[in-house]
Amino acid sequence: MNKKYKKLLLCIFFDAVGMASYALPIIDVVWAPLAAFLSYKMFGEKRGKYTALVTFIEEALPVTDFMPSFTIFWLLFDFIGGSKEDNLKK
């Protein structure tokens, strides 16, 4: 499996964890900062600053957990925009 699609599966998993806070809202207390950190690491220094901020806000607010922020960022940066590695290979 391509590295890009392994990252997509990881993004979907992280979004599922974030959606689990509907069942247990206390998860957001731990998950929001952890999700922001993971977003920063997954999408690099340049994009990671913004994705971490958006992810933290999305996970911390109670009614926004349905939004799959990791998957949206993957679509924007890795699928549509192409990853840094793909651009370097061209």
DSSP file (Angstrom, degrees, kcal/mol; ACC not computed):
  #  RESIDUE AA STRUCTURE BP1 BP2  ACC     N-H-->O    O-->H-N    N-H-->O    O-->H-N    TCO  KAPPA ALPHA  PHI   PSI    X-CA   Y-CA   Z-CA
    1    1 A M              0   0    0      0, 0.0     5,-0.1     0, 0.0     0, 0.0   0.000 360.0 360.0 360.0 138.8    0.0    0.0    0.0
    2    2 A N     >  -     0   0    0      1,-0.1     4,-1.7     3,-0.0     3,-0.4  -0.284 360.0-123.3 -62.2 144.7    1.2    3.5   -0.9
    3    3 A K  H  > S+     0   0    0      1,-0.2     4,-1.9     2,-0.2     5,-0.1   0.852 111.4  58.5 -58.5 -36.0    2.5    5.6    2.0
    4    4 A K  H  > S+     0   0    0      1,-0.2     4,-1.3     2,-0.2    -1,-0.2   0.888 107.5  45.4 -62.6 -39.7    0.0    8.3    1.1
    5    5 A Y  H  > S+     0   0    0     -3,-0.4     4,-2.0     2,-0.2    -1,-0.2   0.761 107.1  57.4 -80.3 -24.6   -2.9    5.9    1.6
    6    6 A K  H  X S+     0   0    0     -4,-1.7     4,-1.9     2,-0.2    -1,-0.2   0.886 106.4  51.2 -65.6 -38.4   -1.5    4.5    4.8
    7    7 A K  H  X S+     0   0    0     -4,-1.9     4,-2.4     2,-0.2    -2,-0.2   0.873 106.5  54.5 -64.9 -37.3   -1.6    8.1    6.1
    8    8 A L  H  X S+     0   0    0     -4,-1.3     4,-2.5     2,-0.2    -2,-0.2   0.924 106.8  50.2 -61.6 -44.8   -5.2    8.4    5.0
    9    9 A L  H  X S+     0   0    0     -4,-2.0     4,-2.1     1,-0.2    -1,-0.2   0.892 110.6  49.9 -61.6 -39.1   -6.1    5.3    7.0
   10   10 A L  H  X S+     0   0    0     -4,-1.9     4,-2.5     2,-0.2    -1,-0.2   0.901 109.7  51.3 -64.9 -40.9   -4.4    6.9   10.0
   11   11 A C  H  X S+     0   0    0     -4,-2.4     4,-2.3     2,-0.2    60,-0.3   0.908 109.4  49.8 -61.9 -42.8   -6.3   10.1    9.5
   12   12 A I  H  X S+     0   0    0     -4,-2.5     4,-2.1     2,-0.2    -1,-0.2   0.900 110.6  50.7 -64.1 -40.3   -9.6    8.2    9.4
   13   13 A F  H  X S+     0   0    0     -4,-2.1     4,-2.1     2,-0.2    -2,-0.2   0.932 110.2  48.8 -62.1 -46.3   -8.7    6.4   12.6
   14   14 A F  H  X S+     0   0    0     -4,-2.5     4,-2.1     1,-0.2    -2,-0.2   0.884 110.6  51.2 -62.4 -38.5   -7.8    9.7   14.3
   15   15 A D  H  X S+     0   0    0     -4,-2.3     4,-2.1     2,-0.2    -1,-0.2   0.882 107.9  52.8 -65.3 -37.0  -11.1   11.2   13.2
   16   16 A A  H  X S+     0   0    0     -4,-2.1     4,-1.1     2,-0.2    -2,-0.2   0.896 107.9  50.6 -64.9 -39.7  -13.0    8.2   14.6
   17   17 A V  H >< S+     0   0    0     -4,-2.1     3,-0.5     1,-0.2     4,-0.4   0.924 110.3  50.4 -62.2 -43.4  -11.3    8.7   17.9
   18   18 A G  H >< S+     0   0    0     -4,-2.1     3,-1.1     1,-0.2    -2,-0.2   0.864 108.1  52.2 -62.8 -36.5  -12.4   12.3   17.9
   19   19 A M  H >< S+     0   0    0     -4,-2.1     3,-1.8     1,-0.2     4,-0.3   0.727  93.3  74.2 -72.7 -20.3  -15.9   11.4   17.1
   20   20 A A  G XX S+     0   0    0     -4,-1.1     4,-1.6    -3,-0.5     3,-1.2   0.689  75.9  79.9 -65.4 -16.9  -16.0    9.0   20.0
   21   21 A S  G <4 S+     0   0    0     -3,-1.1    -1,-0.3    -4,-0.4     7,-0.2   0.639  76.1  72.5 -69.7 -10.9  -16.2   12.0   22.3
   22   22 A Y  G <4 S+     0   0    0     -3,-1.8    -1,-0.3     1,-0.2    -2,-0.2   0.894 104.9  39.2 -63.5 -37.9  -19.9   12.1   21.5
   23   23 A A  T <4 S+     0   0    0     -3,-1.2    -2,-0.2    -4,-0.3    -1,-0.2   0.891 134.5  21.5 -77.2 -41.2  -20.2    9.1   23.7
   24   24 A L    ><  -     0   0    0     -4,-1.6     3,-2.2     1,-0.1     4,-0.3  -0.819  66.4-173.4-129.7  90.8  -17.7   10.2   26.3
   25   25 A P  T >  S+     0   0    0      0, 0.0     3,-1.4     0, 0.0     4,-0.4   0.725  79.9  73.1 -59.8 -21.7  -17.3   14.0   26.3
   26   26 A I  T >> S+     0   0    0      1,-0.3     3,-1.1     2,-0.2     4,-0.7   0.737  80.1  75.3 -65.1 -20.1  -14.4   13.8   28.8
   27   27 A I  H X> S+     0   0    0     -3,-2.2     4,-3.4     1,-0.2     3,-0.8   0.845  83.3  67.1 -58.6 -33.8  -12.3   12.4   26.0
   28   28 A D  H <> S+     0   0    0     -3,-1.4     4,-2.0    -4,-0.3    -1,-0.2   0.807  89.1  64.1 -59.3 -30.9  -12.0   15.9   24.5
   29   29 A V  H <4 S+     0   0    0     -3,-1.1    -1,-0.2    -4,-0.4    -2,-0.2   0.888 118.6  24.6 -61.7 -38.8  -10.0   17.1   27.5
   30   30 A V  H <X S+     0   0    0     -3,-0.8     4,-1.4    -4,-0.7    -2,-0.2   0.838 122.8  53.5 -91.2 -39.7   -7.2   14.7   26.5
   31   31 A W  H  X S+     0   0    0     -4,-3.4     4,-3.6     1,-0.2     5,-0.3   0.853  96.4  64.1 -71.9 -36.6   -7.8   14.3   22.8
   32   32 A A  H  X S+     0   0    0     -4,-2.0     4,-1.9    -5,-0.2    -1,-0.2   0.936 110.1  36.5 -57.9 -52.0   -7.9   18.0   21.7
   33   33 A P  H  > S+     0   0    0      0, 0.0     4,-2.1     0, 0.0    -1,-0.2   0.881 119.2  50.7 -69.4 -33.9   -4.2   18.8   22.6
   34   34 A L  H  X S+     0   0    0     -4,-1.4     4,-2.6     2,-0.2    -2,-0.2   0.919 110.4  49.2 -66.6 -42.2   -3.1   15.3   21.5
   35   35 A A  H  X S+     0   0    0     -4,-3.6     4,-2.5     2,-0.2    -1,-0.2   0.887 109.7  52.1 -63.5 -39.1   -4.9   15.7   18.1
   36   36 A A  H  X S+     0   0    0     -4,-1.9     4,-2.2    -5,-0.3    -1,-0.2   0.920 111.0  47.4 -63.1 -43.0   -3.3   19.1   17.6
   37   37 A F  H  X S+     0   0    0     -4,-2.1     4,-2.3     2,-0.2    -2,-0.2   0.927 113.0  48.2 -63.4 -45.5    0.1   17.6   18.2
   38   38 A L  H  X S+     0   0    0     -4,-2.6     4,-2.5     1,-0.2    -2,-0.2   0.885 110.7  51.7 -63.4 -38.9   -0.5   14.7   15.9
   39   39 A S  H  X S+     0   0    0     -4,-2.5     4,-2.0     2,-0.2    -1,-0.2   0.911 109.0  50.5 -63.2 -42.7   -1.8   17.0   13.2
   40   40 A Y  H  X S+     0   0    0     -4,-2.2     4,-0.5     1,-0.2     8,-0.2   0.925 114.1  44.4 -60.5 -45.2    1.3   19.2   13.5
   41   41 A K  H  < S+     0   0    0     -4,-2.3     3,-0.4     1,-0.2    -2,-0.2   0.867 114.1  49.4 -69.1 -36.7    3.5   16.1   13.1
   42   42 A M  H  < S+     0   0    0     -4,-2.5    -1,-0.2     1,-0.2    -2,-0.2   0.852 116.7  38.0 -73.0 -34.7    1.6   14.6   10.3
   43   43 A F  H  X S-     0   0    0     -4,-2.0     4,-0.6     1,-0.2     5,-0.3   0.290 110.0-114.5-107.7  10.8    1.4   17.6    8.0
   44   44 A G  H  X  -     0   0    0     -4,-0.5     4,-2.2    -3,-0.4    -1,-0.2   0.063  35.2 -67.7  84.9 168.2    4.8   19.2    8.6
   45   45 A E  H  > S+     0   0    0      2,-0.2     4,-1.1     3,-0.2    -1,-0.1   0.911 126.5  46.5 -63.5 -46.0    6.1   22.3   10.1
   46   46 A K  H  4 S+     0   0    0      1,-0.2     4,-0.4     2,-0.2     3,-0.2   0.960 127.5  24.9 -66.6 -53.2    4.7   24.8    7.6
   47   47 A R  H >X S+     0   0    0     -4,-0.6     4,-2.4     1,-0.2     3,-0.6   0.775 111.4  73.4 -80.9 -27.2    1.2   23.4    7.3
   48   48 A G  H 3X S+     0   0    0     -4,-2.2     4,-2.5    -5,-0.3     5,-0.2   0.790  86.6  62.3 -61.4 -31.7    1.2   21.9   10.8
   49   49 A K  H 3X S+     0   0    0     -4,-1.1     4,-1.4    -3,-0.2    -1,-0.2   0.928 112.4  36.4 -59.0 -44.7    1.0   25.2   12.6
   50   50 A Y  H <> S+     0   0    0     -3,-0.6     4,-2.5    -4,-0.4     5,-0.2   0.892 116.8  50.6 -78.1 -41.0   -2.4   25.9   11.0
   51   51 A T  H  X S+     0   0    0     -4,-2.4     4,-2.8     1,-0.2     5,-0.2   0.883 109.5  52.8 -65.4 -36.0   -3.7   22.4   11.0
   52   52 A A  H  X S+     0   0    0     -4,-2.5     4,-2.5    -5,-0.2    -1,-0.2   0.919 110.6  46.7 -65.0 -43.0   -2.9   22.0   14.7
   53   53 A L  H  X S+     0   0    0     -4,-1.4     4,-2.3    -5,-0.2     5,-0.2   0.942 115.6  44.5 -64.2 -48.0   -4.7   25.2   15.6
   54   54 A V  H  X S+     0   0    0     -4,-2.5     4,-2.7     1,-0.2    -2,-0.2   0.914 114.5  49.9 -63.3 -43.1   -7.8   24.2   13.6
   55   55 A T  H  X S+     0   0    0     -4,-2.8     4,-2.5    -5,-0.2     5,-0.2   0.911 110.0  50.4 -63.3 -42.7   -7.7   20.7   14.9
   56   56 A F  H  X S+     0   0    0     -4,-2.5     4,-2.2    -5,-0.2    -2,-0.2   0.941 113.7  44.4 -61.0 -47.5   -7.5   21.8   18.5
   57   57 A I  H  X S+     0   0    0     -4,-2.3     4,-2.1     1,-0.2    -2,-0.2   0.921 113.9  50.4 -63.1 -44.2  -10.4   24.2   18.2
   58   58 A E  H  < S+     0   0    0     -4,-2.7     6,-0.3     1,-0.2    -1,-0.2   0.889 115.6  41.9 -63.4 -39.6  -12.5   21.6   16.3
   59   59 A E  H  < S+     0   0    0     -4,-2.5    -1,-0.2    -5,-0.2    -2,-0.2   0.808 114.0  51.6 -78.3 -29.2  -11.9   18.9   18.9
   60   60 A A  H  < S+     0   0    0     -4,-2.2    -2,-0.2    -5,-0.2    -1,-0.2   0.836  92.7  81.6 -78.6 -32.9  -12.3   21.2   21.9
   61   61 A L  S >< S-     0   0    0     -4,-2.1     3,-0.8    -5,-0.2     4,-0.2  -0.553  80.8-134.4 -74.9 138.2  -15.7   22.7   20.8
   62   62 A P  T 3  S+     0   0    0      0, 0.0     3,-0.4     0, 0.0    -1,-0.1   0.795  94.6  40.8 -68.7 -31.7  -18.5   20.3   21.8
   63   63 A V  T 3  S+     0   0    0      1,-0.2     3,-0.3     2,-0.1    -4,-0.1   0.380 100.6  70.1-101.0   6.1  -20.6   20.3   18.6
   64   64 A T    X   +     0   0    0     -3,-0.8     3,-1.6    -6,-0.3    -1,-0.2   0.336  62.8 102.0-104.8   7.1  -17.9   20.2   15.9
   65   65 A D  T 3   +     0   0    0     -3,-0.4    -1,-0.2     1,-0.3     4,-0.1   0.680  68.9  70.6 -67.4 -16.3  -16.6   16.6   16.5
   66   66 A F  T 3  S+     0   0    0     -3,-0.3    -1,-0.3     2,-0.1    -2,-0.1   0.712  76.9  95.9 -72.8 -18.4  -18.5   15.3   13.5
   67   67 A M  S <  S-     0   0    0     -3,-1.6     2,-1.8    -9,-0.1     3,-0.2  -0.596  74.4-140.0 -76.4 124.7  -16.1   17.1   11.2
   68   68 A P     >  +     0   0    0      0, 0.0     4,-2.5     0, 0.0     5,-0.2  -0.542  32.0 169.3 -83.6  77.6  -13.3   14.8   10.0
   69   69 A S  H  > S+     0   0    0     -2,-1.8     4,-2.5     1,-0.2     5,-0.2   0.877  71.6  51.7 -63.0 -41.3  -10.5   17.4   10.2
   70   70 A F  H  > S+     0   0    0    -59,-0.2     4,-2.2     1,-0.2    -1,-0.2   0.931 113.0  45.8 -61.1 -44.3   -7.6   15.0    9.7
   71   71 A T  H  > S+     0   0    0    -60,-0.3     4,-2.5     2,-0.2    -2,-0.2   0.880 111.2  52.5 -67.5 -38.0   -9.2   13.5    6.6
   72   72 A I  H  X S+     0   0    0     -4,-2.5     4,-2.4     2,-0.2    -1,-0.2   0.927 110.5  47.7 -62.6 -44.0  -10.0   17.0    5.2
   73   73 A F  H  X S+     0   0    0     -4,-2.5     4,-3.0     2,-0.2     5,-0.5   0.887 110.2  52.6 -64.6 -37.5   -6.4   18.1    5.7
   74   74 A W  H  X>S+     0   0    0     -4,-2.2     4,-2.2    -5,-0.2     5,-2.0   0.934 110.3  48.3 -62.5 -44.6   -5.2   14.9    4.0
   75   75 A L  I  <>S+     0   0    0     -4,-2.5     5,-2.9     3,-0.2     6,-0.4   0.920 116.4  43.2 -60.5 -43.9   -7.5   15.6    1.0
   76   76 A L  I  <>S+     0   0    0     -4,-2.4     5,-1.2     3,-0.2    -2,-0.2   0.920 128.3  24.2 -68.4 -44.9   -6.3   19.2    0.8
   77   77 A F  I  <5S+     0   0    0     -4,-3.0    -3,-0.2    -5,-0.2    -2,-0.2   0.840 132.5  26.7 -97.0 -35.6   -2.6   18.6    1.3
   78   78 A D  I  <>S+     0   0    0     -4,-2.2     5,-0.5    -5,-0.5    -3,-0.2   0.822 127.7  32.3-100.8 -35.7   -1.8   15.1    0.2
   79   79 A F  I   <S+     0   0    0     -5,-2.0    -3,-0.2     3,-0.2    -4,-0.2   0.943 133.4  20.9 -88.6 -55.4   -4.4   14.1   -2.3
   80   80 A I  I   <S+     0   0    0     -5,-2.9    -4,-0.2    -6,-0.2    -3,-0.2   0.944 135.3  34.7 -78.5 -50.8   -5.3   17.4   -4.1
   81   81 A G  T   <S-     0   0    0     -5,-1.2    -3,-0.2    -6,-0.4    -4,-0.2   0.678 105.5-128.0 -80.7 -18.0   -2.1   19.4   -3.4
   82   82 A G  T   5 -     0   0    0      4,-0.1    -3,-0.2     5,-0.0    -2,-0.1   0.378  25.9 -88.8  77.1 140.8    0.3   16.5   -3.4
   83   83 A S     >< -     0   0    0     -5,-0.5     4,-2.0     1,-0.1     5,-0.2  -0.312  34.6-107.2 -79.4 166.4    2.7   15.8   -0.6
   84   84 A K  H  > S+     0   0    0      1,-0.2     4,-2.0     2,-0.2     5,-0.2   0.882 120.3  54.7 -59.4 -39.5    6.2   17.3   -0.4
   85   85 A E  H  > S+     0   0    0      1,-0.2     4,-1.5     2,-0.2    -1,-0.2   0.899 107.2  49.8 -63.8 -40.7    7.8   14.0   -1.3
   86   86 A D  H  > S+     0   0    0      1,-0.2     4,-0.9     2,-0.2    -1,-0.2   0.893 110.6  49.8 -64.4 -39.6    5.7   13.7   -4.5
   87   87 A N  H  < S+     0   0    0     -4,-2.0     3,-0.3     1,-0.2    -1,-0.2   0.848 109.1  52.1 -68.9 -33.4    6.7   17.2   -5.5
   88   88 A L  H  < S+     0   0    0     -4,-2.0    -1,-0.2     1,-0.2    -2,-0.2   0.814 104.7  56.3 -72.0 -30.0   10.4   16.5   -4.9
   89   89 A K  H  <        0   0    0     -4,-1.5    -1,-0.2     1,-0.2    -2,-0.2   0.744 360.0 360.0 -73.4 -23.8   10.3   13.3   -7.1
   90   90 A K     <        0   0    0     -4,-0.9    -1,-0.2    -3,-0.3    -2,-0.1   0.477 360.0 360.0 -76.8 360.0    9.0   15.3  -10.1
